[in-house]
Amino acid sequence: MSIDHEAFWSARYRGVGDEYLFGTAPNRFLAAQAERFGAGMSVLSVADGEGRNSVWLAGLGHQVTAMEQSPVALAKARSLAAQRGASVDFRQSGI
């Protein structure tokens, strides 16, 4: 049986309302790797969800492209980026 991943994740992100399913702070592992990212680096954030990682990376001055399949998550990610004044190239892409 095939799973509709976009519908699955959209339902999860929608289910928490205006909150963020995984919060707005970057993933701890990613944050611990911050010194590995050179100044102004181009970064691709795959399966970005609600934008916590891509927005954080953009806030550090990186050029970030974020891929996500859920339009619900992308809307929240765009909102988070706007709140933080971060510029991220958000793109919807599925499996």
PDB file of N, CA, C and O in Angstrom, chain B, residues numbered from 101:
ATOM      1  N   MET B 101       0.835  -1.178   0.000  1.00  0.00           N
ATOM      2  CA  MET B 101       0.000   0.000   0.000  1.00  0.00           C
ATOM      3  C   MET B 101       0.885   1.248   0.000  1.00  0.00           C
ATOM      4  O   MET B 101       1.851   1.334   0.758  1.00  0.00           O
ATOM      5  N   SER B 102       0.554   2.186  -0.833  1.00  0.00           N
ATOM      6  CA  SER B 102       1.320   3.420  -0.972  1.00  0.00           C
ATOM      7  C   SER B 102       0.822   4.488   0.015  1.00  0.00           C
ATOM      8  O   SER B 102      -0.378   4.627   0.253  1.00  0.00           O
ATOM      9  N   ILE B 103       1.768   5.226   0.572  1.00  0.00           N
ATOM     10  CA  ILE B 103       1.427   6.295   1.509  1.00  0.00           C
ATOM     11  C   ILE B 103       1.513   7.630   0.779  1.00  0.00           C
ATOM     12  O   ILE B 103       2.473   7.882   0.051  1.00  0.00           O
ATOM     13  N   ASP B 104       0.527   8.472   0.971  1.00  0.00           N
ATOM     14  CA  ASP B 104       0.562   9.830   0.427  1.00  0.00           C
ATOM     15  C   ASP B 104       1.324  10.690   1.441  1.00  0.00           C
ATOM     16  O   ASP B 104       0.738  11.215   2.388  1.00  0.00           O
ATOM     17  N   HIS B 105       2.625  10.824   1.233  1.00  0.00           N
ATOM     18  CA  HIS B 105       3.484  11.516   2.190  1.00  0.00           C
ATOM     19  C   HIS B 105       3.101  12.984   2.368  1.00  0.00           C
ATOM     20  O   HIS B 105       3.138  13.506   3.482  1.00  0.00           O
ATOM     21  N   GLU B 106       2.738  13.641   1.284  1.00  0.00           N
ATOM     22  CA  GLU B 106       2.362  15.053   1.393  1.00  0.00           C
ATOM     23  C   GLU B 106       1.132  15.207   2.299  1.00  0.00           C
ATOM     24  O   GLU B 106       1.100  16.081   3.165  1.00  0.00           O
ATOM     25  N   ALA B 107       0.132  14.359   2.094  1.00  0.00           N
ATOM     26  CA  ALA B 107      -1.077  14.417   2.922  1.00  0.00           C
ATOM     27  C   ALA B 107      -0.763  14.070   4.376  1.00  0.00           C
ATOM     28  O   ALA B 107      -1.280  14.707   5.294  1.00  0.00           O
ATOM     29  N   PHE B 108       0.084  13.060   4.584  1.00  0.00           N
ATOM     30  CA  PHE B 108       0.457  12.649   5.934  1.00  0.00           C
ATOM     31  C   PHE B 108       1.104  13.810   6.695  1.00  0.00           C
ATOM     32  O   PHE B 108       0.682  14.150   7.800  1.00  0.00           O
ATOM     33  N   TRP B 109       2.145  14.420   6.082  1.00  0.00           N
ATOM     34  CA  TRP B 109       2.852  15.497   6.772  1.00  0.00           C
ATOM     35  C   TRP B 109       2.016  16.762   6.880  1.00  0.00           C
ATOM     36  O   TRP B 109       2.095  17.466   7.887  1.00  0.00           O
ATOM     37  N   SER B 110       1.228  17.061   5.879  1.00  0.00           N
ATOM     38  CA  SER B 110       0.359  18.240   5.965  1.00  0.00           C
ATOM     39  C   SER B 110      -0.618  18.101   7.126  1.00  0.00           C
ATOM     40  O   SER B 110      -0.875  19.066   7.847  1.00  0.00           O
ATOM     41  N   ALA B 111      -1.160  16.901   7.305  1.00  0.00           N
ATOM     42  CA  ALA B 111      -2.081  16.666   8.430  1.00  0.00           C
ATOM     43  C   ALA B 111      -1.366  16.838   9.765  1.00  0.00           C
ATOM     44  O   ALA B 111      -1.936  17.401  10.701  1.00  0.00           O
ATOM     45  N   ARG B 112      -0.134  16.366   9.866  1.00  0.00           N
ATOM     46  CA  ARG B 112       0.627  16.519  11.120  1.00  0.00           C
ATOM     47  C   ARG B 112       0.911  17.993  11.415  1.00  0.00           C
ATOM     48  O   ARG B 112       0.731  18.447  12.545  1.00  0.00           O
ATOM     49  N   TYR B 113       1.352  18.734  10.407  1.00  0.00           N
ATOM     50  CA  TYR B 113       1.657  20.152  10.618  1.00  0.00           C
ATOM     51  C   TYR B 113       0.382  20.959  10.889  1.00  0.00           C
ATOM     52  O   TYR B 113       0.401  21.893  11.690  1.00  0.00           O
ATOM     53  N   ARG B 114      -0.706  20.610  10.237  1.00  0.00           N
ATOM     54  CA  ARG B 114      -1.982  21.290  10.449  1.00  0.00           C
ATOM     55  C   ARG B 114      -2.520  20.982  11.846  1.00  0.00           C
ATOM     56  O   ARG B 114      -3.175  21.823  12.461  1.00  0.00           O
ATOM     57  N   GLY B 115      -2.244  19.784  12.340  1.00  0.00           N
ATOM     58  CA  GLY B 115      -2.772  19.323  13.626  1.00  0.00           C
ATOM     59  C   GLY B 115      -2.305  20.105  14.831  1.00  0.00           C
ATOM     60  O   GLY B 115      -2.936  20.032  15.885  1.00  0.00           O
ATOM     61  N   VAL B 116      -1.220  20.853  14.711  1.00  0.00           N
ATOM     62  CA  VAL B 116      -0.733  21.633  15.849  1.00  0.00           C
ATOM     63  C   VAL B 116      -1.137  23.099  15.742  1.00  0.00           C
ATOM     64  O   VAL B 116      -0.672  23.938  16.514  1.00  0.00           O
ATOM     65  N   GLY B 117      -2.000  23.398  14.783  1.00  0.00           N
ATOM     66  CA  GLY B 117      -2.501  24.763  14.639  1.00  0.00           C
ATOM     67  C   GLY B 117      -1.395  25.740  14.306  1.00  0.00           C
ATOM     68  O   GLY B 117      -0.595  25.497  13.402  1.00  0.00           O
ATOM     69  N   ASP B 118      -1.345  26.848  15.035  1.00  0.00           N
ATOM     70  CA  ASP B 118      -0.336  27.882  14.789  1.00  0.00           C
ATOM     71  C   ASP B 118       1.015  27.544  15.416  1.00  0.00           C
ATOM     72  O   ASP B 118       2.003  28.234  15.164  1.00  0.00           O
ATOM     73  N   GLU B 119       1.065  26.497  16.222  1.00  0.00           N
ATOM     74  CA  GLU B 119       2.323  26.074  16.835  1.00  0.00           C
ATOM     75  C   GLU B 119       3.196  25.391  15.776  1.00  0.00           C
ATOM     76  O   GLU B 119       2.741  25.109  14.667  1.00  0.00           O
ATOM     77  N   TYR B 120       4.446  25.133  16.135  1.00  0.00           N
ATOM     78  CA  TYR B 120       5.372  24.448  15.242  1.00  0.00           C
ATOM     79  C   TYR B 120       5.627  23.052  15.798  1.00  0.00           C
ATOM     80  O   TYR B 120       6.027  22.894  16.951  1.00  0.00           O
ATOM     81  N   LEU B 121       5.389  22.042  14.963  1.00  0.00           N
ATOM     82  CA  LEU B 121       5.450  20.644  15.381  1.00  0.00           C
ATOM     83  C   LEU B 121       6.764  20.300  16.079  1.00  0.00           C
ATOM     84  O   LEU B 121       6.756  19.612  17.100  1.00  0.00           O
ATOM     85  N   PHE B 122       7.888  20.768  15.545  1.00  0.00           N
ATOM     86  CA  PHE B 122       9.195  20.485  16.134  1.00  0.00           C
ATOM     87  C   PHE B 122       9.835  21.726  16.749  1.00  0.00           C
ATOM     88  O   PHE B 122      11.030  21.731  17.042  1.00  0.00           O
ATOM     89  N   GLY B 123       9.050  22.763  16.943  1.00  0.00           N
ATOM     90  CA  GLY B 123       9.559  24.008  17.505  1.00  0.00           C
ATOM     91  C   GLY B 123      10.182  24.891  16.439  1.00  0.00           C
ATOM     92  O   GLY B 123      10.126  24.576  15.250  1.00  0.00           O
ATOM     93  N   THR B 124      10.773  25.994  16.866  1.00  0.00           N
ATOM     94  CA  THR B 124      11.376  26.937  15.924  1.00  0.00           C
ATOM     95  C   THR B 124      12.890  27.031  16.059  1.00  0.00           C
ATOM     96  O   THR B 124      13.545  27.719  15.275  1.00  0.00           O
ATOM     97  N   ALA B 125      13.442  26.348  17.039  1.00  0.00           N
ATOM     98  CA  ALA B 125      14.905  26.315  17.197  1.00  0.00           C
ATOM     99  C   ALA B 125      15.467  25.280  16.227  1.00  0.00           C
ATOM    100  O   ALA B 125      14.790  24.299  15.916  1.00  0.00           O
ATOM    101  N   PRO B 126      16.684  25.481  15.747  1.00  0.00           N
ATOM    102  CA  PRO B 126      17.249  24.507  14.810  1.00  0.00           C
ATOM    103  C   PRO B 126      17.475  23.156  15.480  1.00  0.00           C
ATOM    104  O   PRO B 126      17.591  23.067  16.702  1.00  0.00           O
ATOM    105  N   ASN B 127      17.532  22.126  14.678  1.00  0.00           N
ATOM    106  CA  ASN B 127      17.877  20.800  15.148  1.00  0.00           C
ATOM    107  C   ASN B 127      19.199  20.874  15.907  1.00  0.00           C
ATOM    108  O   ASN B 127      20.140  21.518  15.443  1.00  0.00           O
ATOM    109  N   ARG B 128      19.279  20.231  17.049  1.00  0.00           N
ATOM    110  CA  ARG B 128      20.487  20.325  17.888  1.00  0.00           C
ATOM    111  C   ARG B 128      21.745  19.844  17.168  1.00  0.00           C
ATOM    112  O   ARG B 128      22.812  20.441  17.314  1.00  0.00           O
ATOM    113  N   PHE B 129      21.622  18.773  16.399  1.00  0.00           N
ATOM    114  CA  PHE B 129      22.784  18.281  15.669  1.00  0.00           C
ATOM    115  C   PHE B 129      23.257  19.331  14.667  1.00  0.00           C
ATOM    116  O   PHE B 129      24.452  19.610  14.571  1.00  0.00           O
ATOM    117  N   LEU B 130      22.323  19.906  13.928  1.00  0.00           N
ATOM    118  CA  LEU B 130      22.689  20.940  12.945  1.00  0.00           C
ATOM    119  C   LEU B 130      23.356  22.117  13.640  1.00  0.00           C
ATOM    120  O   LEU B 130      24.392  22.600  13.183  1.00  0.00           O
ATOM    121  N   ALA B 131      22.786  22.573  14.716  1.00  0.00           N
ATOM    122  CA  ALA B 131      23.350  23.721  15.444  1.00  0.00           C
ATOM    123  C   ALA B 131      24.769  23.408  15.941  1.00  0.00           C
ATOM    124  O   ALA B 131      25.628  24.290  15.959  1.00  0.00           O
ATOM    125  N   ALA B 132      25.013  22.169  16.337  1.00  0.00           N
ATOM    126  CA  ALA B 132      26.344  21.780  16.810  1.00  0.00           C
ATOM    127  C   ALA B 132      27.375  21.766  15.680  1.00  0.00           C
ATOM    128  O   ALA B 132      28.579  21.760  15.939  1.00  0.00           O
ATOM    129  N   GLN B 133      26.907  21.760  14.429  1.00  0.00           N
ATOM    130  CA  GLN B 133      27.798  21.735  13.270  1.00  0.00           C
ATOM    131  C   GLN B 133      28.014  23.124  12.666  1.00  0.00           C
ATOM    132  O   GLN B 133      28.590  23.239  11.584  1.00  0.00           O
ATOM    133  N   ALA B 134      27.570  24.158  13.334  1.00  0.00           N
ATOM    134  CA  ALA B 134      27.597  25.516  12.785  1.00  0.00           C
ATOM    135  C   ALA B 134      28.967  25.934  12.271  1.00  0.00           C
ATOM    136  O   ALA B 134      29.056  26.633  11.262  1.00  0.00           O
ATOM    137  N   GLU B 135      30.037  25.519  12.945  1.00  0.00           N
ATOM    138  CA  GLU B 135      31.378  25.943  12.521  1.00  0.00           C
ATOM    139  C   GLU B 135      31.799  25.315  11.192  1.00  0.00           C
ATOM    140  O   GLU B 135      32.767  25.763  10.577  1.00  0.00           O
ATOM    141  N   ARG B 136      31.097  24.304  10.756  1.00  0.00           N
ATOM    142  CA  ARG B 136      31.417  23.662   9.474  1.00  0.00           C
ATOM    143  C   ARG B 136      30.907  24.451   8.273  1.00  0.00           C
ATOM    144  O   ARG B 136      31.341  24.217   7.145  1.00  0.00           O
ATOM    145  N   PHE B 137      29.999  25.373   8.509  1.00  0.00           N
ATOM    146  CA  PHE B 137      29.429  26.178   7.440  1.00  0.00           C
ATOM    147  C   PHE B 137      30.235  27.454   7.273  1.00  0.00           C
ATOM    148  O   PHE B 137      30.296  28.282   8.181  1.00  0.00           O
ATOM    149  N   GLY B 138      30.864  27.611   6.090  1.00  0.00           N
ATOM    150  CA  GLY B 138      31.652  28.817   5.823  1.00  0.00           C
ATOM    151  C   GLY B 138      30.744  30.014   5.626  1.00  0.00           C
ATOM    152  O   GLY B 138      29.570  29.857   5.292  1.00  0.00           O
ATOM    153  N   ALA B 139      31.274  31.201   5.829  1.00  0.00           N
ATOM    154  CA  ALA B 139      30.505  32.438   5.692  1.00  0.00           C
ATOM    155  C   ALA B 139      29.882  32.541   4.300  1.00  0.00           C
ATOM    156  O   ALA B 139      30.557  32.346   3.290  1.00  0.00           O
ATOM    157  N   GLY B 140      28.598  32.846   4.264  1.00  0.00           N
ATOM    158  CA  GLY B 140      27.891  33.070   3.006  1.00  0.00           C
ATOM    159  C   GLY B 140      27.726  31.843   2.133  1.00  0.00           C
ATOM    160  O   GLY B 140      27.479  31.964   0.934  1.00  0.00           O
ATOM    161  N   MET B 141      27.858  30.688   2.707  1.00  0.00           N
ATOM    162  CA  MET B 141      27.778  29.428   1.974  1.00  0.00           C
ATOM    163  C   MET B 141      26.373  29.205   1.404  1.00  0.00           C
ATOM    164  O   MET B 141      25.387  29.650   1.993  1.00  0.00           O
ATOM    165  N   SER B 142      26.281  28.517   0.258  1.00  0.00           N
ATOM    166  CA  SER B 142      24.989  28.085  -0.282  1.00  0.00           C
ATOM    167  C   SER B 142      24.633  26.761   0.371  1.00  0.00           C
ATOM    168  O   SER B 142      25.443  25.834   0.399  1.00  0.00           O
ATOM    169  N   VAL B 143      23.412  26.678   0.898  1.00  0.00           N
ATOM    170  CA  VAL B 143      22.994  25.493   1.645  1.00  0.00           C
ATOM    171  C   VAL B 143      21.653  24.999   1.109  1.00  0.00           C
ATOM    172  O   VAL B 143      20.754  25.793   0.831  1.00  0.00           O
ATOM    173  N   LEU B 144      21.529  23.679   0.967  1.00  0.00           N
ATOM    174  CA  LEU B 144      20.273  23.048   0.585  1.00  0.00           C
ATOM    175  C   LEU B 144      19.719  22.330   1.808  1.00  0.00           C
ATOM    176  O   LEU B 144      20.384  21.466   2.381  1.00  0.00           O
ATOM    177  N   SER B 145      18.510  22.686   2.206  1.00  0.00           N
ATOM    178  CA  SER B 145      17.860  22.034   3.339  1.00  0.00           C
ATOM    179  C   SER B 145      16.722  21.173   2.795  1.00  0.00           C
ATOM    180  O   SER B 145      15.699  21.692   2.349  1.00  0.00           O
ATOM    181  N   VAL B 146      16.908  19.855   2.836  1.00  0.00           N
ATOM    182  CA  VAL B 146      15.949  18.900   2.283  1.00  0.00           C
ATOM    183  C   VAL B 146      14.993  18.450   3.380  1.00  0.00           C
ATOM    184  O   VAL B 146      15.397  18.271   4.529  1.00  0.00           O
ATOM    185  N   ALA B 147      13.715  18.267   3.019  1.00  0.00           N
ATOM    186  CA  ALA B 147      12.675  17.892   3.984  1.00  0.00           C
ATOM    187  C   ALA B 147      12.682  18.905   5.128  1.00  0.00           C
ATOM    188  O   ALA B 147      12.772  18.547   6.303  1.00  0.00           O
ATOM    189  N   ASP B 148      12.585  20.155   4.757  1.00  0.00           N
ATOM    190  CA  ASP B 148      12.775  21.273   5.685  1.00  0.00           C
ATOM    191  C   ASP B 148      11.638  21.472   6.675  1.00  0.00           C
ATOM    192  O   ASP B 148      11.818  22.159   7.681  1.00  0.00           O
ATOM    193  N   GLY B 149      10.496  20.901   6.420  1.00  0.00           N
ATOM    194  CA  GLY B 149       9.375  21.055   7.345  1.00  0.00           C
ATOM    195  C   GLY B 149       8.939  22.506   7.470  1.00  0.00           C
ATOM    196  O   GLY B 149       8.765  23.200   6.469  1.00  0.00           O
ATOM    197  N   GLU B 150       8.766  22.954   8.692  1.00  0.00           N
ATOM    198  CA  GLU B 150       8.246  24.292   8.968  1.00  0.00           C
ATOM    199  C   GLU B 150       9.334  25.366   8.991  1.00  0.00           C
ATOM    200  O   GLU B 150       9.078  26.494   9.413  1.00  0.00           O
ATOM    201  N   GLY B 151      10.533  25.029   8.548  1.00  0.00           N
ATOM    202  CA  GLY B 151      11.569  26.025   8.329  1.00  0.00           C
ATOM    203  C   GLY B 151      12.544  26.306   9.453  1.00  0.00           C
ATOM    204  O   GLY B 151      13.373  27.207   9.327  1.00  0.00           O
ATOM    205  N   ARG B 152      12.475  25.566  10.547  1.00  0.00           N
ATOM    206  CA  ARG B 152      13.346  25.908  11.676  1.00  0.00           C
ATOM    207  C   ARG B 152      14.826  25.861  11.308  1.00  0.00           C
ATOM    208  O   ARG B 152      15.601  26.691  11.782  1.00  0.00           O
ATOM    209  N   ASN B 153      15.233  24.910  10.475  1.00  0.00           N
ATOM    210  CA  ASN B 153      16.642  24.795  10.107  1.00  0.00           C
ATOM    211  C   ASN B 153      17.033  25.797   9.030  1.00  0.00           C
ATOM    212  O   ASN B 153      18.069  26.452   9.142  1.00  0.00           O
ATOM    213  N   SER B 154      16.224  25.923   8.001  1.00  0.00           N
ATOM    214  CA  SER B 154      16.565  26.839   6.909  1.00  0.00           C
ATOM    215  C   SER B 154      16.561  28.296   7.375  1.00  0.00           C
ATOM    216  O   SER B 154      17.425  29.075   6.973  1.00  0.00           O
ATOM    217  N   VAL B 155      15.618  28.659   8.201  1.00  0.00           N
ATOM    218  CA  VAL B 155      15.545  30.039   8.700  1.00  0.00           C
ATOM    219  C   VAL B 155      16.746  30.336   9.597  1.00  0.00           C
ATOM    220  O   VAL B 155      17.314  31.426   9.532  1.00  0.00           O
ATOM    221  N   TRP B 156      17.126  29.391  10.418  1.00  0.00           N
ATOM    222  CA  TRP B 156      18.300  29.563  11.271  1.00  0.00           C
ATOM    223  C   TRP B 156      19.551  29.741  10.423  1.00  0.00           C
ATOM    224  O   TRP B 156      20.356  30.635  10.682  1.00  0.00           O
ATOM    225  N   LEU B 157      19.717  28.891   9.407  1.00  0.00           N
ATOM    226  CA  LEU B 157      20.881  28.993   8.521  1.00  0.00           C
ATOM    227  C   LEU B 157      20.907  30.325   7.774  1.00  0.00           C
ATOM    228  O   LEU B 157      21.964  30.940   7.633  1.00  0.00           O
ATOM    229  N   ALA B 158      19.752  30.768   7.298  1.00  0.00           N
ATOM    230  CA  ALA B 158      19.679  32.065   6.616  1.00  0.00           C
ATOM    231  C   ALA B 158      20.035  33.197   7.579  1.00  0.00           C
ATOM    232  O   ALA B 158      20.672  34.176   7.189  1.00  0.00           O
ATOM    233  N   GLY B 159      19.620  33.056   8.834  1.00  0.00           N
ATOM    234  CA  GLY B 159      19.954  34.055   9.846  1.00  0.00           C
ATOM    235  C   GLY B 159      21.443  34.152  10.121  1.00  0.00           C
ATOM    236  O   GLY B 159      21.923  35.174  10.611  1.00  0.00           O
ATOM    237  N   LEU B 160      22.177  33.087   9.805  1.00  0.00           N
ATOM    238  CA  LEU B 160      23.634  33.099   9.959  1.00  0.00           C
ATOM    239  C   LEU B 160      24.321  33.717   8.736  1.00  0.00           C
ATOM    240  O   LEU B 160      25.543  33.857   8.703  1.00  0.00           O
ATOM    241  N   GLY B 161      23.520  34.084   7.737  1.00  0.00           N
ATOM    242  CA  GLY B 161      24.072  34.730   6.548  1.00  0.00           C
ATOM    243  C   GLY B 161      24.280  33.808   5.358  1.00  0.00           C
ATOM    244  O   GLY B 161      24.935  34.189   4.388  1.00  0.00           O
ATOM    245  N   HIS B 162      23.733  32.606   5.422  1.00  0.00           N
ATOM    246  CA  HIS B 162      23.889  31.671   4.311  1.00  0.00           C
ATOM    247  C   HIS B 162      22.789  31.873   3.273  1.00  0.00           C
ATOM    248  O   HIS B 162      21.715  32.383   3.592  1.00  0.00           O
ATOM    249  N   GLN B 163      23.058  31.475   2.038  1.00  0.00           N
ATOM    250  CA  GLN B 163      22.064  31.476   0.969  1.00  0.00           C
ATOM    251  C   GLN B 163      21.404  30.102   0.996  1.00  0.00           C
ATOM    252  O   GLN B 163      22.035  29.098   0.663  1.00  0.00           O
ATOM    253  N   VAL B 164      20.140  30.059   1.390  1.00  0.00           N
ATOM    254  CA  VAL B 164      19.479  28.786   1.656  1.00  0.00           C
ATOM    255  C   VAL B 164      18.339  28.523   0.682  1.00  0.00           C
ATOM    256  O   VAL B 164      17.488  29.381   0.446  1.00  0.00           O
ATOM    257  N   THR B 165      18.343  27.314   0.122  1.00  0.00           N
ATOM    258  CA  THR B 165      17.216  26.786  -0.632  1.00  0.00           C
ATOM    259  C   THR B 165      16.642  25.664   0.213  1.00  0.00           C
ATOM    260  O   THR B 165      17.366  24.757   0.624  1.00  0.00           O
ATOM    261  N   ALA B 166      15.349  25.723   0.471  1.00  0.00           N
ATOM    262  CA  ALA B 166      14.692  24.726   1.318  1.00  0.00           C
ATOM    263  C   ALA B 166      13.645  23.969   0.507  1.00  0.00           C
ATOM    264  O   ALA B 166      12.794  24.573  -0.145  1.00  0.00           O
ATOM    265  N   MET B 167      13.718  22.651   0.555  1.00  0.00           N
ATOM    266  CA  MET B 167      12.774  21.789  -0.141  1.00  0.00           C
ATOM    267  C   MET B 167      11.839  21.141   0.877  1.00  0.00           C
ATOM    268  O   MET B 167      12.278  20.658   1.920  1.00  0.00           O
ATOM    269  N   GLU B 168      10.543  21.137   0.557  1.00  0.00           N
ATOM    270  CA  GLU B 168       9.544  20.523   1.438  1.00  0.00           C
ATOM    271  C   GLU B 168       8.351  20.129   0.582  1.00  0.00           C
ATOM    272  O   GLU B 168       8.011  20.829  -0.372  1.00  0.00           O
ATOM    273  N   GLN B 169       7.718  19.021   0.915  1.00  0.00           N
ATOM    274  CA  GLN B 169       6.570  18.568   0.131  1.00  0.00           C
ATOM    275  C   GLN B 169       5.226  19.071   0.649  1.00  0.00           C
ATOM    276  O   GLN B 169       4.257  19.105  -0.110  1.00  0.00           O
ATOM    277  N   SER B 170       5.142  19.457   1.901  1.00  0.00           N
ATOM    278  CA  SER B 170       3.878  19.878   2.493  1.00  0.00           C
ATOM    279  C   SER B 170       3.638  21.378   2.312  1.00  0.00           C
ATOM    280  O   SER B 170       4.422  22.192   2.801  1.00  0.00           O
ATOM    281  N   PRO B 171       2.561  21.750   1.612  1.00  0.00           N
ATOM    282  CA  PRO B 171       2.251  23.178   1.488  1.00  0.00           C
ATOM    283  C   PRO B 171       1.907  23.826   2.832  1.00  0.00           C
ATOM    284  O   PRO B 171       2.113  25.026   3.013  1.00  0.00           O
ATOM    285  N   VAL B 172       1.388  23.039   3.766  1.00  0.00           N
ATOM    286  CA  VAL B 172       1.081  23.550   5.105  1.00  0.00           C
ATOM    287  C   VAL B 172       2.381  23.937   5.804  1.00  0.00           C
ATOM    288  O   VAL B 172       2.479  25.013   6.394  1.00  0.00           O
ATOM    289  N   ALA B 173       3.374  23.060   5.736  1.00  0.00           N
ATOM    290  CA  ALA B 173       4.675  23.343   6.347  1.00  0.00           C
ATOM    291  C   ALA B 173       5.338  24.539   5.679  1.00  0.00           C
ATOM    292  O   ALA B 173       5.928  25.382   6.355  1.00  0.00           O
ATOM    293  N   LEU B 174       5.246  24.617   4.361  1.00  0.00           N
ATOM    294  CA  LEU B 174       5.860  25.745   3.647  1.00  0.00           C
ATOM    295  C   LEU B 174       5.247  27.078   4.053  1.00  0.00           C
ATOM    296  O   LEU B 174       5.963  28.071   4.185  1.00  0.00           O
ATOM    297  N   ALA B 175       3.946  27.114   4.250  1.00  0.00           N
ATOM    298  CA  ALA B 175       3.298  28.350   4.694  1.00  0.00           C
ATOM    299  C   ALA B 175       3.827  28.769   6.060  1.00  0.00           C
ATOM    300  O   ALA B 175       4.093  29.949   6.289  1.00  0.00           O
ATOM    301  N   LYS B 176       3.981  27.807   6.969  1.00  0.00           N
ATOM    302  CA  LYS B 176       4.522  28.109   8.293  1.00  0.00           C
ATOM    303  C   LYS B 176       5.985  28.540   8.199  1.00  0.00           C
ATOM    304  O   LYS B 176       6.417  29.445   8.914  1.00  0.00           O
ATOM    305  N   ALA B 177       6.741  27.892   7.319  1.00  0.00           N
ATOM    306  CA  ALA B 177       8.157  28.243   7.141  1.00  0.00           C
ATOM    307  C   ALA B 177       8.291  29.667   6.615  1.00  0.00           C
ATOM    308  O   ALA B 177       9.140  30.425   7.084  1.00  0.00           O
ATOM    309  N   ARG B 178       7.469  30.031   5.655  1.00  0.00           N
ATOM    310  CA  ARG B 178       7.505  31.402   5.120  1.00  0.00           C
ATOM    311  C   ARG B 178       7.157  32.417   6.207  1.00  0.00           C
ATOM    312  O   ARG B 178       7.748  33.495   6.274  1.00  0.00           O
ATOM    313  N   SER B 179       6.196  32.066   7.055  1.00  0.00           N
ATOM    314  CA  SER B 179       5.815  32.946   8.152  1.00  0.00           C
ATOM    315  C   SER B 179       6.966  33.108   9.141  1.00  0.00           C
ATOM    316  O   SER B 179       7.246  34.221   9.585  1.00  0.00           O
ATOM    317  N   LEU B 180       7.632  32.014   9.488  1.00  0.00           N
ATOM    318  CA  LEU B 180       8.768  32.065  10.407  1.00  0.00           C
ATOM    319  C   LEU B 180       9.890  32.920   9.819  1.00  0.00           C
ATOM    320  O   LEU B 180      10.495  33.730  10.521  1.00  0.00           O
ATOM    321  N   ALA B 181      10.161  32.733   8.535  1.00  0.00           N
ATOM    322  CA  ALA B 181      11.211  33.522   7.876  1.00  0.00           C
ATOM    323  C   ALA B 181      10.865  35.009   7.911  1.00  0.00           C
ATOM    324  O   ALA B 181      11.731  35.842   8.177  1.00  0.00           O
ATOM    325  N   ALA B 182       9.623  35.340   7.649  1.00  0.00           N
ATOM    326  CA  ALA B 182       9.197  36.748   7.670  1.00  0.00           C
ATOM    327  C   ALA B 182       9.335  37.332   9.075  1.00  0.00           C
ATOM    328  O   ALA B 182       9.799  38.461   9.233  1.00  0.00           O
ATOM    329  N   GLN B 183       8.937  36.573  10.093  1.00  0.00           N
ATOM    330  CA  GLN B 183       9.051  37.036  11.477  1.00  0.00           C
ATOM    331  C   GLN B 183      10.492  37.336  11.854  1.00  0.00           C
ATOM    332  O   GLN B 183      10.765  38.254  12.628  1.00  0.00           O
ATOM    333  N   ARG B 184      11.406  36.560  11.304  1.00  0.00           N
ATOM    334  CA  ARG B 184      12.826  36.696  11.661  1.00  0.00           C
ATOM    335  C   ARG B 184      13.632  37.498  10.649  1.00  0.00           C
ATOM    336  O   ARG B 184      14.842  37.667  10.807  1.00  0.00           O
ATOM    337  N   GLY B 185      12.967  37.991   9.615  1.00  0.00           N
ATOM    338  CA  GLY B 185      13.662  38.777   8.603  1.00  0.00           C
ATOM    339  C   GLY B 185      14.685  37.971   7.816  1.00  0.00           C
ATOM    340  O   GLY B 185      15.703  38.505   7.376  1.00  0.00           O
ATOM    341  N   ALA B 186      14.410  36.683   7.641  1.00  0.00           N
ATOM    342  CA  ALA B 186      15.335  35.786   6.938  1.00  0.00           C
ATOM    343  C   ALA B 186      14.888  35.575   5.503  1.00  0.00           C
ATOM    344  O   ALA B 186      13.691  35.489   5.229  1.00  0.00           O
ATOM    345  N   SER B 187      15.827  35.493   4.602  1.00  0.00           N
ATOM    346  CA  SER B 187      15.540  35.257   3.190  1.00  0.00           C
ATOM    347  C   SER B 187      15.894  33.813   2.850  1.00  0.00           C
ATOM    348  O   SER B 187      17.060  33.420   2.890  1.00  0.00           O
ATOM    349  N   VAL B 188      14.860  33.020   2.510  1.00  0.00           N
ATOM    350  CA  VAL B 188      15.035  31.615   2.157  1.00  0.00           C
ATOM    351  C   VAL B 188      14.269  31.367   0.852  1.00  0.00           C
ATOM    352  O   VAL B 188      13.151  31.854   0.683  1.00  0.00           O
ATOM    353  N   ASP B 189      14.869  30.617  -0.056  1.00  0.00           N
ATOM    354  CA  ASP B 189      14.209  30.214  -1.292  1.00  0.00           C
ATOM    355  C   ASP B 189      13.477  28.904  -1.012  1.00  0.00           C
ATOM    356  O   ASP B 189      14.057  27.823  -1.114  1.00  0.00           O
ATOM    357  N   PHE B 190      12.184  29.014  -0.655  1.00  0.00           N
ATOM    358  CA  PHE B 190      11.377  27.841  -0.345  1.00  0.00           C
ATOM    359  C   PHE B 190      10.807  27.250  -1.623  1.00  0.00           C
ATOM    360  O   PHE B 190      10.294  27.973  -2.478  1.00  0.00           O
ATOM    361  N   ARG B 191      10.901  25.923  -1.750  1.00  0.00           N
ATOM    362  CA  ARG B 191      10.373  25.238  -2.927  1.00  0.00           C
ATOM    363  C   ARG B 191       9.635  23.978  -2.498  1.00  0.00           C
ATOM    364  O   ARG B 191      10.084  23.230  -1.629  1.00  0.00           O
ATOM    365  N   GLN B 192       8.468  23.764  -3.149  1.00  0.00           N
ATOM    366  CA  GLN B 192       7.710  22.553  -2.868  1.00  0.00           C
ATOM    367  C   GLN B 192       8.168  21.444  -3.807  1.00  0.00           C
ATOM    368  O   GLN B 192       8.242  21.629  -5.022  1.00  0.00           O
ATOM    369  N   SER B 193       8.470  20.309  -3.230  1.00  0.00           N
ATOM    370  CA  SER B 193       8.919  19.164  -4.013  1.00  0.00           C
ATOM    371  C   SER B 193       8.510  17.900  -3.288  1.00  0.00           C
ATOM    372  O   SER B 193       8.694  17.792  -2.076  1.00  0.00           O
ATOM    373  N   GLY B 194       7.959  16.946  -4.011  1.00  0.00           N
ATOM    374  CA  GLY B 194       7.525  15.695  -3.405  1.00  0.00           C
ATOM    375  C   GLY B 194       8.425  14.547  -3.790  1.00  0.00           C
ATOM    376  O   GLY B 194       9.416  14.703  -4.503  1.00  0.00           O
ATOM    377  N   ILE B 195       8.047  13.398  -3.295  1.00  0.00           N
ATOM    378  CA  ILE B 195       8.813  12.174  -3.569  1.00  0.00           C
ATOM    379  C   ILE B 195       8.464  11.677  -4.943  1.00  0.00           C
ATOM    380  O   ILE B 195       8.992  10.656  -5.383  1.00  0.00           O
TER     381      ILE B 195
END
